[in-house]
Every structure is written in C-alpha cells, then in structure tokens.
Amino acid sequence: MEPTDYDIDESELDLPTEPMRLAMGPSHPAMHGTIRMMVECDGEMLTKVDVEMGFLHRGFEKMCERGTWAQCFPYTDRLNYVSPMLCNVGFAHAVEKLADIEITERCKWYRVVLGELARITDHLTCNAAMAMELGAFTPFLWMVRAREHIWDLLEEETGARLTHSFARIGGMAKPPTPLLKARLGEVIPAVRSIIDESMKLLLKNRIFLDRMQGVGVMSAAEAVQWGWTGPTLRSTGVAYDVRKAHPYLVYDQLDFDVPVGERGDNYDRYLVRNEEMYQSLRMLEQCVQKMPDDGPINVADRPEIVLPEKKDVYTTIEGTIQHFKLVMEGAKIPAGEVYGFTEGGNGELGFYIVSDGTGTPYRVRIRPPCVFVLQSFPRMIRGHMIADVVPTFGSVNMIGGECDR
C-alpha cells in the first residue's frame, strides 16, 4: 500500500516536559559539605539556581567576643584554612590600627614573606581543584606537590603545618629561623618550575579551554555591584588590589604587577590566580634581598600589649606579673572602633572591631570576600549546563570557614 503524505504540525511532535529540580550538595564532593544548590533544569540547561550556604557551627565572631584579644588568633586560622597566615596578619593589622601600634621593620617583612607564601598555597589549591574537576588529575598532583614544598617551609617557621596561630598583636610569636632565606632560595624555583609545567599541560588542552572559556562570565560593572574583590574582580578587568590601592606593611617597597583579565570567565579567573602566584614569587625574591637579618620582631615599648620573653617570665617578678596579667585579663586595647582590611587569598579581608577598653573584644565583625562572590553564583551559572556548575563553583574558590562566621 502506498504511503500517504500528511501535513503534520511540528508542535505535535514536541513531548510535554516540565522543569526538573535537582539538589546538588551538600553531600556532593565539590560542595565542601556545607553548600546546597537547588537547580531547575530544562533538559541539561540551568534555568534557575538557588544557593544555600550551610553552617560549620563555629560562630567565629561570637567566640571572639568571649576571650581575650590574643585568643582570637586560633579562630582566624579557621576563617580561610587554605591561607590562614593571611587571616592572622589581617586580624593583627586591625587590632594594631585601633591600638595605634607601629610594628618593627623586621616584623613587616616577615609578615609579607609568610603571607605571600600562604597566598600561593591558596591559589595552588584553587587551580589544582579546578583542573581535577575537569579530569586533569596530573596537574592537580603537581600543584599539590608545590603546595607541600611551601607547607614544609611554613611548618619550619611556625611549628604548625596548616593552622599556625603565629601572629601576635605587636609582632609575631617568634623571629624568623636562621635558615629562612636559604630555604626560600630552594622553594621559590621549585614552585615556579611546577607552575610552569602545569600550565604547559592545561593551557593548550582543548578540553580544558572549551570547558573554561566563555563560562561563568561576569562583567566588570556587575562584579563591582555585587561587591567582588580579589582575583575574581581582577579577572573582569578591574585592577583593584588592597596591596596597591591601600599599601600596608612593606608592599609599597616591593615591585609587583596586578594581573587582570578581560572577560571575567572561568578561564580568566584561572589565569589571574596563576599570574598572581608568579607575582608572589617575585615579591618573595625581593624580600630575601631586603628583609633585615637582625633586629626585634616585637615592639619593645608596649608591655601592656606584648608578652614578655620567657626568660623574663621565669627570672623576674616584673616579667611574671606582666605575663600573668596579659594571659588572664588580656591586653587592654583602647576603647573605640576601627575597620582594618588587607588583601586575603580571595580578596579584601576586613575586620571591623569594637573595643570597650577591656581585655575582651566588644564586637568583632568580618568582611569575608567569599560571601560576596558566592551570592552572585546564580547569576554566573544561569543559562549554562549542569556540567558547568562544578568548575564554575571551583573558580570562585568558596571557603566554608569564611561564609560561616
């Protein structure tokens, strides 16, 4: 029997569909155990994303208001546990600003050295995870190996591998070790070589480029409106860096550039962090040349703030009394309020602190850079595919400790 031609309306062939709602996280390995994303999908396309920031149940800000000023440093370690030294230095900077303390020259250089080492570990972790989430496991292993070199050095300097609690109001817990500069001379070329090799594997890989370029785009104007700072803001072309715009410590004595991107996509965020690692290594090389080899690490004229040397505690009544008062009552920071801010691993890390003149903070409020980037994630990912969620989420480098305060 001859087939008959029928006039068929194309709409009759469309099957009725409804948007699908999926829960990504918190058990999803890429969601850090604290983030849940409720996504609506039209096939593989994301039409709506709702990000829910979970809790680590730490209450950092309120815990800071229950101890002495010095007892806040272990809590700052847990803010960004990938670059805790930057949080240590940020809190110390804010308290010293309120107490009108000018730290020693050697301490300034030492803080820059430890802070830039921590920044490199932060960027290495972020870029390594981004590569791994796209299937590039070898660069992940290489970058983690570079991070281990730096953690070895940080452990030698601070005594702790990850959460250091090493900064102090008015200085540092201990002066630099005698081998610091020699060890930097070994670590800097080793880390630079590993970054070079990792870039060779990724930046000409067609899969990596296709998955990163043009995904998660954010314009410079939108990024500013959302409150972005740090590498994510600089990836949109805005050259805002606290170290340049509002120099602190000795950053005004260092020669370094502020890398910026053009499109503000996942690929630019990766490249900006990569280039910032090179700039940090460049700064560390200058620190090796310029940091004083001797001199005090803590201020000497503020006994009401700085703990005495152990030998003084054990051999003099004045040292014993000073130590007892500072440990039991805390340093008496002058009454007032201040906002101190530094360039953290993810952007502008700010501490708004209020003192009532006692040894305990009256109020501690944190400006964590992660929150401002994470709140704009639905805008970044809408219209992309489900598979784009994980690399885009990785590119914002969300740290749960910053989000839950």
C-alpha positions in Angstrom: 0.0 0.0 0.0 1.4 3.4 -1.0 2.4 5.7 2.0 0.3 8.7 2.3 1.7 12.2 2.9 0.1 14.0 5.8 0.6 17.6 6.8 1.9 17.4 10.3 2.2 20.4 12.6 5.8 20.4 14.2 4.3 21.3 17.6 2.5 17.9 17.6 5.9 16.2 17.8 7.0 18.0 21.0 6.6 16.0 24.1 5.2 17.8 27.1 8.0 18.4 29.7 8.3 20.2 33.0 11.4 21.8 34.6 13.3 19.3 36.7 14.5 20.3 40.2 17.8 18.7 41.4 19.7 19.1 44.7 23.4 19.4 44.3 25.1 19.0 47.7 25.7 19.1 50.5 27.0 15.6 50.1 28.3 16.3 46.6 32.1 16.1 46.8 32.5 19.5 45.1 30.2 21.3 47.5 32.6 21.2 50.5 30.0 19.6 52.7 28.3 22.9 53.5 26.7 24.2 50.3 23.4 23.0 48.8 22.3 24.2 45.3 18.7 23.7 44.2 18.8 23.9 40.4 16.0 23.9 37.9 16.9 22.3 34.6 15.3 22.5 31.1 17.0 19.4 29.9 20.7 20.0 30.6 20.3 23.7 30.7 20.1 25.5 34.0 17.2 28.0 34.3 17.3 28.7 38.0 19.8 28.2 40.8 19.3 28.8 44.5 22.5 28.6 46.6 22.1 27.8 50.3 25.1 28.4 52.4 25.2 25.9 55.2 26.9 26.1 58.6 30.1 24.8 60.1 28.6 25.6 63.5 31.6 27.6 64.8 30.2 31.1 65.5 33.6 32.7 65.0 32.5 36.2 65.6 30.8 35.5 68.9 33.6 33.3 70.1 36.0 36.2 69.6 33.8 38.2 72.0 34.3 35.7 74.8 38.1 35.5 75.0 41.0 37.9 75.1 42.3 39.7 72.0 45.2 37.3 71.7 42.9 34.3 71.9 41.2 35.3 68.6 44.2 34.2 66.5 43.4 30.4 66.5 39.9 31.4 65.3 41.3 33.4 62.4 43.2 30.3 61.3 39.8 28.7 60.7 38.4 31.5 58.5 40.4 30.5 55.5 42.1 27.3 56.3 43.9 27.3 53.0 45.8 30.5 53.7 45.4 31.0 57.5 48.5 33.2 57.8 46.8 35.9 55.7 43.9 35.9 58.2 46.4 36.0 61.2 48.0 39.1 59.7 44.7 40.7 58.8 43.4 40.5 62.4 46.7 41.7 63.9 46.7 44.6 61.4 43.2 45.7 62.5 43.9 45.5 66.3 47.2 47.3 65.8 45.4 50.1 63.9 43.0 50.5 66.8 45.8 50.4 69.4 48.0 52.8 67.4 50.9 50.3 67.3 53.7 50.6 64.8 55.3 47.2 64.4 59.0 46.8 63.7 60.5 46.9 60.3 61.7 43.3 60.5 58.2 42.1 61.5 56.7 43.9 58.5 59.0 42.0 56.1 58.4 38.7 58.0 54.6 39.1 57.7 54.9 39.7 54.0 57.0 36.6 53.5 54.6 34.3 55.4 51.6 36.0 53.9 52.7 35.6 50.3 53.7 32.0 50.9 50.1 31.5 52.1 48.7 33.3 49.1 50.5 30.9 46.8 49.1 27.8 48.6 45.6 29.3 48.4 45.9 29.8 44.6 47.6 26.4 44.1 44.7 24.7 45.9 42.1 26.5 43.9 43.6 26.0 40.5 44.6 22.4 41.3 41.0 21.6 42.2 39.6 23.3 39.1 41.8 21.2 36.9 41.0 18.0 38.7 37.2 18.7 38.5 37.6 18.7 34.7 39.5 15.4 34.7 43.1 16.8 34.7 44.4 14.8 37.6 48.1 15.1 36.8 48.2 18.9 37.2 46.4 18.5 40.4 49.1 16.2 41.8 51.8 18.5 40.6 50.3 21.6 42.1 49.6 19.9 45.4 53.3 18.8 45.4 54.3 22.5 45.1 52.0 23.3 48.0 53.7 20.7 50.1 57.1 22.5 49.5 55.6 25.7 50.9 53.9 23.9 53.8 57.2 22.3 54.7 58.7 25.8 54.9 55.7 27.2 56.9 56.0 24.3 59.3 59.7 25.0 59.9 58.9 28.7 60.6 55.8 28.4 62.7 55.8 24.9 64.1 52.4 24.1 62.6 51.7 22.9 59.1 48.3 24.4 58.5 46.7 26.3 61.3 49.6 28.4 62.6 48.2 30.9 65.2 51.6 32.6 64.7 50.8 36.3 64.5 50.6 38.4 67.7 49.4 41.9 68.5 52.5 44.0 68.0 54.6 41.3 66.3 55.0 37.6 65.8 55.3 34.6 68.1 58.9 34.1 67.2 61.5 35.7 64.9 62.5 34.1 61.5 64.6 31.0 61.7 68.2 31.3 60.6 67.6 29.2 57.5 64.6 31.1 56.2 66.3 32.9 53.4 68.2 29.8 52.3 65.0 27.7 52.3 63.2 30.4 50.3 66.1 30.1 47.8 65.2 26.4 47.4 61.4 26.7 47.5 60.9 29.6 45.1 62.5 28.0 41.9 60.9 24.6 42.8 57.4 26.1 43.0 57.9 28.2 39.8 59.0 25.2 37.9 56.0 23.2 38.9 53.6 26.0 37.9 55.3 26.3 34.5 54.9 22.6 33.9 51.2 22.6 35.0 50.5 25.5 32.6 52.0 23.6 29.7 49.6 20.7 30.3 46.5 22.8 30.6 46.7 26.0 28.5 46.8 24.2 25.2 44.4 21.4 26.1 41.3 21.7 24.0 39.0 20.1 26.6 40.2 22.5 29.3 39.8 25.5 27.1 36.3 24.5 25.9 35.1 23.9 29.4 36.5 27.1 30.8 36.3 29.9 28.2 33.1 31.8 28.0 31.6 30.0 31.1 30.6 31.9 34.2 31.1 35.3 32.6 30.7 38.4 34.8 31.2 41.9 33.5 33.3 44.5 35.5 30.3 46.6 36.3 28.3 43.7 37.6 31.2 42.4 39.6 31.6 45.8 41.3 27.9 46.0 42.0 28.0 42.5 43.7 30.9 43.6 45.9 33.5 41.4 44.3 37.2 41.8 45.2 40.4 39.9 44.8 41.2 37.6 41.8 37.6 37.2 40.8 37.2 41.0 40.4 40.5 41.4 38.7 39.5 38.7 36.2 36.9 41.2 34.9 39.5 43.8 34.2 39.3 45.9 37.4 42.8 46.3 38.8 41.8 46.7 42.4 44.3 45.2 44.9 44.5 46.4 48.5 48.3 46.0 48.4 48.4 48.6 45.7 45.4 50.8 46.4 46.0 51.0 50.2 49.5 49.8 50.9 50.3 48.2 54.3 53.3 46.5 55.8 56.1 47.0 53.1 54.1 46.4 49.9 54.9 50.0 48.9 58.6 49.0 48.8 58.0 46.0 46.5 57.9 45.9 42.8 54.9 43.8 41.5 52.1 44.0 39.0 48.4 43.5 39.4 47.2 40.9 36.8 43.8 41.5 35.2 41.6 39.5 32.8 39.3 40.6 30.1 36.2 38.5 30.0 35.6 37.6 33.7 35.0 33.9 32.9 36.3 30.8 34.5 39.4 30.8 32.2 40.3 34.4 33.2 39.9 33.6 36.9 42.3 30.6 36.5 44.9 32.7 34.6 44.7 35.6 37.1 45.4 33.3 40.0 48.2 31.7 38.0 49.9 35.0 37.3 49.4 36.2 40.9 51.5 33.2 42.0 54.3 34.4 39.8 54.0 37.9 41.3 54.1 36.5 44.8 57.2 34.5 44.0 58.7 37.8 42.6 57.9 39.6 45.8 59.5 36.8 47.9 62.7 37.1 45.9 62.8 40.8 46.8 62.1 40.0 50.4 65.1 37.7 50.5 67.2 40.7 49.5 65.6 43.4 51.6 64.5 41.7 54.9 66.8 42.6 57.8 68.7 39.7 59.3 68.5 41.0 62.8 66.5 43.4 65.0 63.4 42.9 67.2 60.4 41.1 65.9 58.0 42.5 68.5 57.5 46.1 69.7 59.5 46.8 72.8 57.7 49.9 74.2 54.3 48.3 74.8 54.5 46.0 77.8 50.7 46.3 78.3 50.2 44.7 74.9 53.2 42.3 74.1 54.0 39.2 76.1 57.5 39.3 77.7 60.3 36.9 76.8 60.1 33.5 78.6 63.4 34.1 80.3 62.0 37.3 81.8 58.9 35.4 83.0 61.0 32.8 84.8 63.7 35.1 86.2 62.0 38.5 87.0 58.9 39.4 89.1 58.0 42.1 86.5 58.0 39.6 83.7 55.9 37.2 85.7 53.3 39.8 86.6 53.2 41.1 83.0 52.7 37.6 81.7 50.0 36.8 84.2 48.0 39.9 83.5 48.1 39.5 79.8 47.1 35.8 79.9 44.4 36.1 82.5 42.9 39.6 81.6 44.1 40.2 78.1 45.7 43.3 76.6 43.7 46.4 77.2 43.0 47.8 73.8 41.9 51.4 73.8 38.2 52.0 73.5 37.0 52.7 70.0 36.2 51.1 66.7 38.1 50.6 63.5 37.9 48.8 60.2 41.2 47.1 59.2 41.5 45.4 55.8 44.1 43.5 53.9 44.4 41.5 50.7 43.4 38.0 51.6 43.6 35.0 49.3 40.1 35.6 47.9 40.0 39.4 48.0 39.5 42.2 50.6 39.5 40.6 54.0 38.2 43.1 56.5 37.8 43.1 60.3 35.5 45.6 61.9 36.3 45.6 65.6 35.0 47.5 68.6 36.8 47.8 71.9 35.3 49.0 75.2 38.8 49.3 76.8 38.8 45.8 78.4 40.9 42.8 77.5 38.0 41.2 75.6 36.7 42.4 72.2 33.3 44.1 72.5 32.4 43.3 68.9 34.2 41.5 66.0 32.7 41.6 62.5 34.3 40.1 59.5 34.1 41.1 55.8 34.8 37.8 54.1 35.5 38.0 50.4 33.9 34.6 49.6 30.4 35.6 50.6 30.2 38.4 48.0 31.3 36.2 45.2 29.1 33.2 46.2 26.0 35.3 46.4 26.3 36.1 42.7 26.8 32.5 41.7 23.2 32.0 40.4 23.8 35.0 38.0 27.0 33.4 36.8 25.7 29.9 36.0 22.2 30.6 34.7 21.9 29.5 31.1 24.8 27.1 31.2 24.9 23.3 31.5 24.7 21.2 34.6 28.3 20.1 34.0 29.4 23.7 34.2 28.3 24.0 37.8 31.3 22.3 39.4 34.2 24.1 37.5 32.4 27.5 37.9 31.9 26.9 41.6 35.5 25.9 41.9 36.6 29.1 40.1 35.1 31.3 42.9 37.1 29.4 45.5 34.4 29.2 48.1 35.8 28.7 51.6 33.3 27.4 54.1 35.0 29.0 57.1 34.7 32.5 55.6 31.0 32.0 54.8 30.0 30.7 58.3 31.1 33.3 60.8 
